[in-house]
Amino acid sequence: MTNPPAAHAEIGQHIEPVVLRTDPVRLLRFGAATHNAHRIHYDPGYATTEGLDAPVVMAQLHGALFHRAAAEFCGGPRGVVSVEWRNRAPAYVGCELVVTGVVRAIADGLVTLALEEHTGDGVLCAAGEAVVVGDANPVC
């Protein structure tokens, strides 16, 4: 097995994008797994009464995608130390979400990634960072 990118990270290095096409069934399943049954995620009529154009992706799904990007960069979930994000704009069900990032800092064996998530048409939905272990060994 080859070393994960974090093992030889350099400041300014880009991470591999993580892409997810959202759809109603995926959101329903994610909502069930996270116990999030808020109607803005599945009821178009209710979403509009809350000032939204359509049902929206759950905030936790943005964080899950940030975690996935970090885990892929460091060779597995075991190497992820922390993930934080702030939602910037709604992501509507049916959109494509793309997480990109760059190595922002390296210190004491830890790599800090600056992360952003955009829709396929360029809307910034979330921004944040993840800290990973630079030399984590994959779990499997």
Order of alpha helices (4+ residues) and beta strands (2+ residues): beta-alpha-alpha-alpha-beta-beta-beta-beta
